[in-house]
Amino acid sequence: MGISYLSIYLSVYLCIYLSTFLSIYLSIYLSIDMSLASIYLKHFLSIYLSIYVKYFISIYLSIDLHFSSIYLSIYVKYFISIYLSIYISHLSIYLSICLSALSEHLIKLFSSYLIHNLSFDLNIKIFYLSIYLSVSVCLSILGISYLSIYLSTYLSICVTVCLTVCLGISYLSDYFKHFLHICLSILNTIYLSIYLLFYLYI
């Protein structure tokens, strides 16, 4: 057919990087969830990219537009959309892990400040450690939008209060910390599997 594969590959990579920056902008500055933004961007960029490559092939390579549109609609709809969705899903999971690590450092700094400067005891440190763990779990499950951060904060307070009432603060020790880390890794694995299956087959 004489189609330039280099132009198609360049369009694919341009589509991937453009959708990545746009999805980060939508999720951070406009408070839209990354998964929802990736769905809209996947359909929008696949339509835009198919039109762009069709006219490029038709004008510069002298191929019939109707014939190239049939081929490129199949190519763009399946191959590019699947590759783009996998890339964005990995990126959203990496960003949620970065936010979990950021919450860890912030709560560690705040708890150390309370302990050293205000003479708080060890139970307060364990209390803030339990808040950090519940925030990390919620951030990994709910995503990276502002709404999920607010929900995870309120949910972490509820979880901490319930654990404090049921078990007592003195029992929130290293065993409980390791147990929550194991639960976090299992939930991250389940979340990654559901995320990839949803975008690959739906």
N, CA, C and O of each residue as an XYZ file, in Angstrom:
808
protein
N       0.815     -1.206      0.000
C       0.000      0.000      0.000
C       0.854      1.264      0.000
O       0.358      2.342     -0.327
N       2.117      1.148      0.358
C       2.979      2.320      0.356
C       2.758      3.246      1.539
O       3.120      4.420      1.470
N       2.160      2.740      2.644
C       1.923      3.585      3.814
C       3.209      3.742      4.607
O       3.922      2.767      4.846
N       3.504      4.970      5.015
C       4.708      5.240      5.793
C       4.463      4.839      7.247
O       3.709      5.506      7.955
N       5.100      3.748      7.698
C       4.922      3.299      9.072
C       5.569      4.249     10.070
O       5.167      4.303     11.232
N       6.574      5.001      9.615
C       7.220      5.952     10.517
C       6.255      7.042     10.959
O       6.252      7.433     12.127
N       5.438      7.535     10.035
C       4.462      8.572     10.399
C       3.413      8.033     11.354
O       2.952      8.757     12.236
N       3.028      6.773     11.194
C       2.042      6.176     12.098
C       2.622      6.009     13.493
O       1.953      6.313     14.481
N       3.866      5.528     13.589
C       4.492      5.362     14.897
C       4.715      6.700     15.591
O       4.532      6.811     16.803
N       5.114      7.720     14.822
C       5.275      9.047     15.415
C       3.941      9.596     15.909
O       3.888     10.250     16.951
N       2.875      9.338     15.178
C       1.554      9.781     15.620
C       1.118      9.046     16.872
O       0.468      9.628     17.740
N       1.472      7.767     16.974
C       1.132      6.998     18.172
C       1.834      7.566     19.399
O       1.204      7.775     20.436
N       3.134      7.816     19.285
C       3.865      8.359     20.433
C       3.425      9.777     20.775
O       3.378     10.149     21.947
N       3.106     10.565     19.761
C       2.572     11.903     20.018
C       1.235     11.821     20.747
O       0.963     12.603     21.658
N       0.420     10.885     20.343
C      -0.878     10.680     21.002
C      -0.692     10.257     22.450
O      -1.437     10.708     23.321
N       0.279      9.407     22.724
C       0.512      8.921     24.087
C       0.978     10.063     24.994
O       0.425     10.257     26.077
N       1.984     10.815     24.562
C       2.506     11.873     25.422
C       1.520     13.019     25.585
O       1.426     13.609     26.661
N       0.786     13.337     24.528
C      -0.210     14.398     24.637
C      -1.331     14.002     25.591
O      -1.774     14.815     26.402
N      -1.785     12.769     25.499
C      -2.846     12.313     26.396
C      -2.363     12.231     27.838
O      -3.139     12.466     28.765
N      -1.086     11.898     28.037
C      -0.545     11.830     29.391
C      -0.541     13.203     30.055
O      -0.991     13.348     31.192
N      -0.034     14.209     29.347
C       0.003     15.562     29.917
C      -1.396     16.120     30.121
O      -1.657     16.785     31.124
N      -2.300     15.859     29.181
C      -3.660     16.359     29.332
C      -4.391     15.676     30.479
O      -5.153     16.321     31.200
N      -4.169     14.379     30.655
C      -4.834     13.674     31.745
C      -4.304     14.106     33.108
O      -5.061     14.171     34.076
N      -2.995     14.404     33.190
C      -2.449     14.935     34.443
C      -3.036     16.310     34.741
O      -3.365     16.619     35.887
N      -3.165     17.135     33.701
C      -3.742     18.474     33.894
C      -5.199     18.368     34.353
O      -5.622     19.085     35.260
N      -5.967     17.467     33.719
C      -7.371     17.331     34.097
C      -7.524     16.798     35.515
O      -8.411     17.232     36.249
N      -6.668     15.860     35.903
C      -6.821     15.235     37.211
C      -6.343     16.132     38.346
O      -6.907     16.094     39.440
N      -5.304     16.946     38.103
C      -4.738     17.774     39.177
C      -5.425     19.135     39.263
O      -5.847     19.552     40.342
N      -5.537     19.827     38.133
C      -6.012     21.209     38.167
C      -7.531     21.331     38.050
O      -8.104     22.316     38.515
N      -8.185     20.357     37.441
C      -9.627     20.440     37.268
C     -10.380     19.440     38.139
O     -11.600     19.323     38.025
N      -9.676     18.721     39.002
C     -10.275     17.777     39.960
C     -11.097     16.699     39.263
O     -12.166     16.322     39.744
N     -10.604     16.203     38.134
C     -11.245     15.093     37.433
C     -10.389     13.860     37.642
O      -9.162     13.922     37.573
N     -11.040     12.748     37.897
C     -10.304     11.520     38.181
C      -9.531     11.067     36.939
O      -9.983     11.260     35.810
N      -8.355     10.459     37.163
C      -7.496     10.047     36.067
C      -8.156      8.999     35.169
O      -7.981      9.037     33.951
N      -8.903      8.076     35.744
C      -9.545      7.039     34.942
C     -10.616      7.626     34.035
O     -10.742      7.233     32.876
N     -11.394      8.579     34.574
C     -12.426      9.229     33.765
C     -11.805     10.091     32.673
O     -12.297     10.123     31.545
N     -10.725     10.788     33.009
C     -10.063     11.611     32.000
C      -9.443     10.763     30.903
O      -9.445     11.167     29.741
N      -8.914      9.599     31.244
C      -8.286      8.751     30.239
C      -9.306      8.166     29.273
O      -8.992      7.932     28.107
N     -10.535      7.925     29.752
C     -11.579      7.408     28.861
C     -11.928      8.440     27.793
O     -11.989      8.121     26.605
N     -12.157      9.679     28.228
C     -12.488     10.728     27.264
C     -11.325     11.018     26.328
O     -11.520     11.222     25.130
N     -10.110     11.034     26.878
C      -8.954     11.335     26.035
C      -8.663     10.218     25.043
O      -8.183     10.469     23.938
N      -8.952      8.987     25.441
C      -8.696      7.868     24.535
C      -9.595      7.947     23.306
O      -9.134      7.760     22.179
N     -10.876      8.224     23.526
C     -11.798      8.326     22.398
C     -11.531      9.588     21.569
O     -11.567      9.543     20.340
N     -11.265     10.701     22.237
C     -11.027     11.954     21.516
C      -9.757     11.878     20.668
O      -9.763     12.268     19.500
N      -8.672     11.377     21.256
C      -7.419     11.344     20.519
C      -7.405     10.268     19.445
O      -6.718     10.417     18.435
N      -8.154      9.181     19.647
C      -8.221      8.170     18.590
C      -8.966      8.707     17.371
O      -8.575      8.446     16.234
N     -10.048      9.462     17.614
C     -10.768     10.076     16.480
C      -9.897     11.127     15.794
O      -9.796     11.157     14.568
N      -9.266     11.990     16.601
C      -8.432     13.051     16.036
C      -7.237     12.474     15.276
O      -6.890     12.945     14.193
N      -6.618     11.457     15.855
C      -5.448     10.869     15.212
C      -5.818     10.147     13.924
O      -5.068     10.200     12.950
N      -6.974      9.467     13.905
C      -7.384      8.770     12.689
C      -7.659      9.752     11.548
O      -7.301      9.495     10.399
N      -8.306     10.892     11.879
C      -8.554     11.908     10.853
C      -7.243     12.492     10.336
O      -7.075     12.697      9.134
N      -6.322     12.757     11.251
C      -5.036     13.354     10.860
C      -4.233     12.420      9.959
O      -3.721     12.838      8.920
N      -4.127     11.158     10.360
C      -3.324     10.220      9.572
C      -4.007      9.891      8.253
O      -3.326      9.661      7.253
N      -5.339      9.862      8.226
C      -6.053      9.606      6.975
C      -5.772     10.691      5.940
O      -5.476     10.391      4.784
N      -5.864     11.938      6.355
C      -5.612     13.016      5.410
C      -4.141     13.097      5.017
O      -3.824     13.485      3.893
N      -3.246     12.738      5.924
C      -1.824     12.720      5.592
C      -1.532     11.666      4.525
O      -0.801     11.923      3.568
N      -2.113     10.479      4.701
C      -1.890      9.408      3.723
C      -2.550      9.748      2.392
O      -1.997      9.473      1.327
N      -3.737     10.349      2.461
C      -4.465     10.660      1.233
C      -3.790     11.755      0.418
O      -3.733     11.668     -0.809
N      -3.281     12.781      1.085
C      -2.724     13.931      0.362
C      -1.281     13.680     -0.062
O      -0.930     13.892     -1.223
N      -0.436     13.226      0.879
C       0.999     13.137      0.599
C       1.409     11.820     -0.045
O       2.440     11.768     -0.716
N       0.647     10.773      0.134
C       1.026      9.479     -0.429
C       0.099      9.041     -1.552
O       0.276      7.959     -2.111
N      -0.897      9.875     -1.895
C      -1.807      9.640     -3.033
C      -2.521      8.299     -2.924
O      -2.543      7.523     -3.879
N      -3.105      8.029     -1.758
C      -3.897      6.817     -1.539
C      -5.353      7.247     -1.359
O      -5.636      8.292     -0.774
N      -6.251      6.442     -1.859
C      -7.664      6.783     -1.784
C      -8.099      6.953     -0.335
O      -7.776      6.119      0.511
N      -8.833      8.033     -0.041
C      -9.225      8.350      1.332
C     -10.222      7.336      1.890
O     -10.171      6.999      3.073
N     -11.115      6.858      1.052
C     -12.118      5.906      1.533
C     -11.476      4.576      1.920
O     -11.841      3.976      2.931
N     -10.513      4.114      1.108
C      -9.844      2.852      1.410
C      -8.964      2.968      2.653
O      -8.918      2.056      3.478
N      -8.257      4.114      2.781
C      -7.388      4.294      3.940
C      -8.188      4.495      5.221
O      -7.721      4.137      6.303
N      -9.403      5.070      5.111
C     -10.210      5.265      6.304
C     -10.685      3.945      6.891
O     -10.789      3.816      8.111
N     -10.971      2.971      6.050
C     -11.384      1.652      6.545
C     -10.239      0.988      7.299
O     -10.435      0.433      8.380
N      -9.045      1.051      6.720
C      -7.884      0.426      7.358
C      -7.505      1.128      8.655
O      -7.239      0.475      9.664
N      -7.479      2.458      8.629
C      -7.014      3.209      9.786
C      -8.031      3.240     10.914
O      -7.642      3.346     12.077
N      -9.313      3.151     10.612
C     -10.304      3.110     11.681
C     -10.144      1.852     12.525
O     -10.289      1.899     13.746
N      -9.846      0.733     11.883
C      -9.597     -0.508     12.630
C      -8.287     -0.412     13.400
O      -8.206     -0.814     14.561
N      -7.253      0.130     12.734
C      -5.926      0.215     13.365
C      -5.941      1.122     14.586
O      -5.439      0.757     15.649
N      -6.518      2.304     14.426
C      -6.517      3.284     15.511
C      -7.425      2.854     16.648
O      -7.087      3.050     17.816
N      -8.568      2.274     16.328
C      -9.551      1.943     17.357
C      -9.044      0.863     18.297
O      -9.312      0.930     19.496
N      -8.325     -0.123     17.798
C      -7.924     -1.247     18.623
C      -6.489     -1.136     19.123
O      -6.245     -1.182     20.329
N      -5.551     -0.991     18.214
C      -4.150     -1.033     18.630
C      -3.765      0.185     19.458
O      -3.219      0.044     20.552
N      -4.045      1.378     18.943
C      -3.622      2.593     19.630
C      -4.386      2.774     20.934
O      -3.804      3.200     21.932
N      -5.678      2.458     20.946
C      -6.472      2.640     22.156
C      -6.020      1.704     23.278
O      -5.948      2.111     24.437
N      -5.719      0.464     22.936
C      -5.258     -0.482     23.949
C      -3.891     -0.057     24.498
O      -3.670     -0.079     25.709
N      -2.976      0.329     23.601
C      -1.646      0.734     24.040
C      -1.698      1.996     24.889
O      -0.978      2.124     25.879
N      -2.565      2.932     24.487
C      -2.702      4.177     25.232
C      -3.324      3.947     26.601
O      -2.892      4.547     27.585
N      -4.333      3.086     26.677
C      -4.992      2.835     27.961
C      -4.059      2.140     28.946
O      -4.098      2.436     30.140
N      -3.230      1.230     28.473
C      -2.258      0.574     29.357
C      -1.257      1.587     29.900
O      -0.908      1.549     31.079
N      -0.794      2.496     29.036
C       0.178      3.511     29.460
C      -0.418      4.431     30.514
O       0.236      4.730     31.513
N      -1.662      4.888     30.305
C      -2.289      5.809     31.253
C      -2.622      5.100     32.556
O      -2.507      5.699     33.625
N      -3.031      3.836     32.494
C      -3.338      3.117     33.732
C      -2.095      2.923     34.579
O      -2.155      3.060     35.801
N      -0.960      2.605     33.950
C       0.294      2.505     34.700
C       0.676      3.854     35.310
O       1.128      3.913     36.454
N       0.497      4.922     34.559
C       0.859      6.246     35.054
C       0.005      6.648     36.254
O       0.518      7.224     37.214
N      -1.285      6.351     36.207
C      -2.158      6.708     37.326
C      -1.796      5.926     38.584
O      -1.877      6.464     39.689
N      -1.400      4.670     38.432
C      -1.003      3.869     39.588
C       0.313      4.394     40.174
O       0.475      4.445     41.393
N       1.252      4.783     39.301
C       2.507      5.354     39.792
C       2.271      6.654     40.551
O       2.915      6.903     41.570
N       1.355      7.483     40.064
C       1.068      8.744     40.743
C       0.389      8.508     42.091
O       0.652      9.230     43.052
N      -0.482      7.503     42.166
C      -1.108      7.207     43.459
C      -0.085      6.696     44.468
O      -0.189      6.985     45.660
N       0.910      5.932     43.992
C       1.976      5.470     44.886
C       2.825      6.655     45.354
O       3.233      6.706     46.515
N       3.094      7.612     44.450
C       3.866      8.804     44.840
C       3.120      9.638     45.875
O       3.730     10.183     46.795
N       1.795      9.738     45.724
C       1.023     10.487     46.708
C       0.996      9.769     48.055
O       1.001     10.411     49.106
N       0.968      8.455     48.020
C       1.030      7.700     49.278
C       2.365      7.922     49.983
O       2.412      8.094     51.201
N       3.457      7.917     49.201
C       4.772      8.177     49.802
C       4.869      9.603     50.329
O       5.480      9.839     51.371
N       4.269     10.557     49.615
C       4.279     11.935     50.089
C       3.503     12.084     51.390
O       3.942     12.796     52.293
N       2.364     11.425     51.494
C       1.609     11.471     52.744
C       2.381     10.833     53.886
O       2.268     11.263     55.034
N       3.171      9.800     53.574
C       3.991      9.168     54.612
C       5.005     10.148     55.182
O       5.138     10.271     56.400
N       5.720     10.848     54.304
C       6.749     11.781     54.780
C       6.140     12.957     55.531
O       6.703     13.402     56.531
N       5.018     13.462     55.076
C       4.385     14.586     55.759
C       3.921     14.207     57.156
O       4.111     14.969     58.104
N       3.314     13.036     57.287
C       2.810     12.630     58.596
C       3.972     12.258     59.524
O       3.880     12.465     60.733
N       5.058     11.714     58.976
C       6.228     11.443     59.812
C       6.838     12.735     60.349
O       7.207     12.812     61.521
N       6.944     13.750     59.490
C       7.478     15.032     59.946
C       6.584     15.671     61.003
O       7.069     16.219     61.993
N       5.288     15.597     60.785
C       4.361     16.208     61.729
C       4.363     15.468     63.071
O       4.312     16.096     64.129
N       4.423     14.142     63.025
C       4.429     13.381     64.277
C       5.744     13.565     65.038
O       5.750     13.633     66.267
N       6.876     13.645     64.289
C       8.150     13.884     64.974
C       8.196     15.280     65.599
O       8.789     15.471     66.661
N       7.571     16.248     64.939
C       7.497     17.592     65.512
C       6.684     17.590     66.808
O       7.058     18.242     67.783
N       5.576     16.855     66.811
C       4.755     16.796     68.016
C       5.478     16.086     69.161
O       5.366     16.477     70.323
N       6.221     15.033     68.808
C       6.886     14.258     69.858
C       8.047     15.042     70.468
O       8.187     15.099     71.689
N       8.887     15.652     69.611
C      10.103     16.304     70.118
C       9.834     17.682     70.699
O      10.457     18.063     71.690
N       8.934     18.421     70.115
C       8.731     19.801     70.555
C       7.599     19.979     71.562
O       7.632     20.899     72.378
N       6.603     19.105     71.506
C       5.464     19.245     72.410
C       5.406     18.152     73.471
O       4.453     18.092     74.248
N       6.423     17.286     73.508
C       6.551     16.234     74.524
C       5.340     15.298     74.532
O       4.800     14.972     75.589
N       4.917     14.865     73.318
C       3.860     13.866     73.227
C       4.463     12.476     73.418
O       5.650     12.267     73.166
N       3.651     11.542     73.859
C       4.163     10.207     74.131
C       4.083      9.333     72.878
O       3.732      9.802     71.795
N       4.418      8.048     73.053
C       4.504      7.125     71.925
C       3.133      6.787     71.356
O       3.018      6.468     70.173
N       2.111      6.853     72.165
C       0.775      6.527     71.673
C       0.305      7.503     70.594
O      -0.424      7.118     69.680
N       0.723      8.767     70.701
C       0.350      9.743     69.682
C       1.032      9.411     68.356
O       0.442      9.558     67.286
N       2.286      8.960     68.445
C       2.996      8.581     67.231
C       2.322      7.390     66.549
O       2.194      7.364     65.325
N       1.899      6.420     67.328
C       1.193      5.278     66.761
C      -0.153      5.697     66.179
O      -0.608      5.142     65.179
N      -0.774      6.671     66.807
C      -2.041      7.189     66.316
C      -1.880      7.799     64.916
O      -2.676      7.523     64.019
N      -0.840      8.634     64.739
C      -0.621      9.232     63.427
C      -0.110      8.220     62.411
O      -0.346      8.370     61.212
N       0.582      7.200     62.879
C       1.000      6.132     61.980
C      -0.198      5.380     61.430
O      -0.217      5.026     60.251
N      -1.189      5.132     62.260
C      -2.404      4.466     61.779
C      -3.166      5.347     60.797
O      -3.770      4.844     59.850
N      -3.140      6.678     61.022
C      -3.766      7.593     60.059
C      -3.043      7.524     58.709
O      -3.681      7.507     57.657
N      -1.719      7.485     58.750
C      -0.956      7.408     57.504
C      -1.268      6.131     56.730
O      -1.434      6.168     55.511
N      -1.347      5.007     57.431
C      -1.601      3.747     56.745
C      -2.986      3.716     56.108
O      -3.150      3.231     54.989
N      -3.971      4.230     56.818
C      -5.314      4.247     56.241
C      -5.406      5.222     55.071
O      -6.119      4.963     54.102
N      -4.683      6.354     55.158
C      -4.648      7.292     54.030
C      -3.985      6.653     52.817
O      -4.447      6.840     51.692
N      -2.910      5.905     53.030
C      -2.223      5.256     51.917
C      -3.107      4.224     51.239
O      -3.127      4.128     50.012
N      -3.840      3.451     52.036
C      -4.750      2.462     51.457
C      -5.828      3.148     50.628
O      -6.131      2.720     49.514
N      -6.404      4.209     51.176
C      -7.489      4.900     50.465
C      -6.991      5.576     49.202
O      -7.683      5.576     48.185
N      -5.788      6.156     49.256
C      -5.246      6.797     48.066
C      -4.963      5.785     46.970
O      -5.164      6.077     45.792
N      -4.504      4.608     47.338
C      -4.215      3.587     46.338
C      -5.485      3.039     45.702
O      -5.472      2.645     44.536
N      -6.579      3.008     46.451
C      -7.824      2.464     45.919
C      -8.606      3.510     45.143
O      -9.070      3.241     44.035
N      -8.755      4.701     45.713
C      -9.677      5.686     45.169
C      -9.103      6.503     44.026
O      -9.876      7.095     43.272
N      -7.790      6.567     43.857
C      -7.217      7.342     42.781
C      -6.492      8.569     43.270
O      -6.066      8.621     44.424
N      -6.341      9.570     42.403
C      -5.480     10.704     42.735
C      -6.194     12.042     42.637
O      -5.533     13.079     42.698
N      -7.515     12.067     42.487
C      -8.201     13.349     42.384
C      -8.340     13.988     43.754
O      -8.124     13.344     44.780
N      -8.706     15.276     43.756
C      -8.880     15.991     45.018
C     -10.012     15.389     45.833
O      -9.936     15.333     47.061
N     -11.058     14.938     45.156
C     -12.185     14.344     45.867
C     -11.766     13.081     46.604
O     -12.222     12.841     47.722
N     -10.904     12.268     45.995
C     -10.457     11.048     46.659
C      -9.571     11.358     47.861
O      -9.580     10.621     48.847
N      -8.802     12.454     47.783
C      -7.975     12.839     48.930
C      -8.854     13.255     50.105
O      -8.581     12.889     51.248
N      -9.905     14.019     49.827
C     -10.824     14.408     50.900
C     -11.533     13.189     51.486
O     -11.661     13.059     52.703
N     -11.992     12.298     50.607
C     -12.675     11.101     51.090
C     -11.741     10.211     51.891
O     -12.140      9.648     52.911
N     -10.495     10.078     51.435
C      -9.548      9.237     52.161
C      -9.219      9.820     53.532
O      -8.993      9.079     54.488
N      -9.191     11.155     53.626
C      -8.923     11.790     54.915
C     -10.038     11.488     55.913
O      -9.776     11.087     57.047
N     -11.284     11.684     55.483
C     -12.401     11.396     56.378
C     -12.503      9.909     56.699
O     -12.813      9.527     57.828
N     -12.238      9.070     55.688
C     -12.299      7.637     55.942
C     -11.184      7.186     56.867
O     -11.389      6.289     57.685
N     -10.001      7.792     56.754
C      -8.903      7.431     57.650
C      -9.216      7.795     59.095
O      -8.870      7.057     60.018
N      -9.879      8.944     59.287
C     -10.283      9.325     60.646
C     -11.279      8.314     61.211
O     -11.168      7.908     62.368
N     -12.250      7.910     60.396
C     -13.241      6.921     60.852
C     -12.596      5.586     61.181
O     -12.928      4.951     62.183
N     -11.650      5.157     60.307
C     -10.974      3.886     60.561
C     -10.150      3.946     61.843
O     -10.152      3.003     62.635
N      -9.450      5.053     62.041
C      -8.620      5.197     63.238
C      -9.460      5.236     64.504
O      -9.097      4.629     65.512
N     -10.588      5.952     64.457
C     -11.466      6.009     65.628
C     -12.040      4.634     65.945
O     -12.107      4.242     67.109
N     -12.454      3.902     64.917
C     -13.007      2.561     65.137
C     -11.962      1.605     65.710
O     -12.259      0.818     66.608
N     -10.736      1.678     65.183
C      -9.676      0.816     65.702
C      -9.297      1.194     67.127
O      -8.986      0.330     67.946
N      -9.326      2.483     67.413
C      -9.004      2.931     68.755
C     -10.044      2.448     69.765
O      -9.705      2.022     70.869
N     -11.314      2.523     69.368
C     -12.386      2.086     70.264
C     -12.368      0.569     70.446
O     -12.535      0.076     71.561
N     -12.166     -0.168     69.358
C     -12.248     -1.632     69.429
C     -11.003     -2.260     70.052
O     -11.115     -3.139     70.907
N      -9.815     -1.815     69.630
C      -8.585     -2.479     70.061
C      -7.831     -1.712     71.139
O      -7.129     -2.314     71.952
N      -7.969     -0.397     71.152
C      -7.146      0.410     72.042
C      -5.880      0.847     71.340
O      -5.317      0.099     70.541
N      -5.429      2.054     71.634
C      -4.283      2.623     70.911
C      -2.984      1.874     71.230
O      -2.092      1.827     70.382
N      -2.855      1.306     72.393
C      -1.603      0.644     72.758
C      -1.369     -0.639     71.968
O      -0.239     -1.122     71.910
N      -2.426     -1.208     71.350
C      -2.262     -2.445     70.602
C      -1.937     -2.206     69.133
O      -1.712     -3.163     68.392
N      -1.908     -0.944     68.696
C      -1.562     -0.650     67.312
C      -0.042     -0.658     67.172
O       0.586      0.396     67.068
N       0.535     -1.837     67.169
C       1.989     -1.982     67.235
C       2.544     -2.350     65.865
O       1.884     -2.161     64.844
N       3.768     -2.879     65.856
C       4.422     -3.242     64.602
C       3.689     -4.367     63.878
O       3.680     -4.398     62.648
N       3.074     -5.295     64.618
C       2.351     -6.378     63.962
C       1.180     -5.833     63.149
O       0.925     -6.274     62.029
N       0.479     -4.874     63.731
C      -0.639     -4.273     63.022
C      -0.153     -3.465     61.819
O      -0.815     -3.435     60.782
N       0.995     -2.815     61.954
C       1.569     -2.055     60.844
C       1.937     -2.975     59.690
O       1.640     -2.653     58.540
N       2.580     -4.119     59.962
C       2.931     -5.066     58.911
C       1.682     -5.670     58.275
O       1.655     -5.909     57.067
N       0.660     -5.913     59.070
C      -0.584     -6.455     58.537
C      -1.230     -5.485     57.544
O      -1.729     -5.901     56.498
N      -1.218     -4.193     57.877
C      -1.800     -3.205     56.974
C      -0.962     -3.037     55.705
O      -1.514     -2.780     54.635
N       0.355     -3.177     55.809
C       1.191     -3.117     54.615
C       0.920     -4.298     53.686
O       0.915     -4.142     52.465
N       0.697     -5.474     54.261
C       0.350     -6.637     53.444
C      -0.994     -6.425     52.753
O      -1.147     -6.734     51.571
N      -1.971     -5.893     53.499
C      -3.279     -5.598     52.900
C      -3.157     -4.561     51.793
O      -3.844     -4.652     50.775
N      -2.284     -3.575     51.987
C      -2.082     -2.549     50.966
C      -1.505     -3.134     49.686
O      -1.938     -2.765     48.594
N      -0.543     -4.033     49.794
C       0.047     -4.639     48.601
C      -0.957     -5.529     47.869
O      -0.981     -5.562     46.639
N      -1.791     -6.256     48.636
C      -2.818     -7.083     48.001
C      -3.845     -6.226     47.279
O      -4.249     -6.546     46.161
N      -4.272     -5.132     47.916
C      -5.250     -4.246     47.284
C      -4.671     -3.555     46.049
O      -5.387     -3.331     45.074
N      -3.387     -3.218     46.083
C      -2.756     -2.636     44.894
C      -2.719     -3.623     43.733
O      -2.925     -3.241     42.581
N      -2.455     -4.895     44.037
C      -2.439     -5.913     42.991
C      -3.827     -6.114     42.393
O      -3.978     -6.204     41.174
N      -4.840     -6.186     43.256
C      -6.212     -6.340     42.763
C      -6.631     -5.126     41.950
O      -7.273     -5.258     40.908
N      -6.262     -3.938     42.432
C      -6.617     -2.705     41.729
C      -5.962     -2.652     40.348
O      -6.598     -2.251     39.373
N      -4.701     -3.055     40.265
C      -4.000     -3.054     38.987
C      -4.629     -4.044     38.013
O      -4.764     -3.739     36.828
N      -5.016     -5.225     38.493
C      -5.610     -6.234     37.623
C      -6.964     -5.783     37.081
O      -7.241     -5.923     35.890
N      -7.803     -5.243     37.962
C      -9.118     -4.770     37.523
C      -8.971     -3.600     36.556
O      -9.712     -3.499     35.577
N      -8.017     -2.723     36.833
C      -7.801     -1.544     35.984
C      -7.403     -1.956     34.578
O      -7.941     -1.443     33.597
N      -6.463     -2.882     34.482
C      -6.001     -3.295     33.161
C      -7.060     -4.109     32.417
O      -7.228     -3.940     31.209
N      -7.772     -4.986     33.118
C      -8.820     -5.767     32.464
C      -9.959     -4.888     31.974
O     -10.534     -5.143     30.916
N     -10.287     -3.855     32.739
C     -11.376     -2.953     32.344
C     -11.042     -2.213     31.053
O     -11.896     -2.078     30.177
N      -9.813     -1.735     30.933
C      -9.452     -0.967     29.748
C      -9.076     -1.837     28.558
O      -9.120     -1.377     27.417
N      -8.713     -3.070     28.806
C      -8.366     -3.934     27.684
C      -9.594     -4.542     27.007
O      -9.607     -4.718     25.789
N     -10.611     -4.859     27.782
C     -11.744     -5.610     27.244
C     -13.047     -4.828     27.192
O     -14.045     -5.353     26.698
N     -13.077     -3.585     27.685
C     -14.310     -2.789     27.645
C     -14.074     -1.549     26.780
O     -14.981     -0.736     26.607
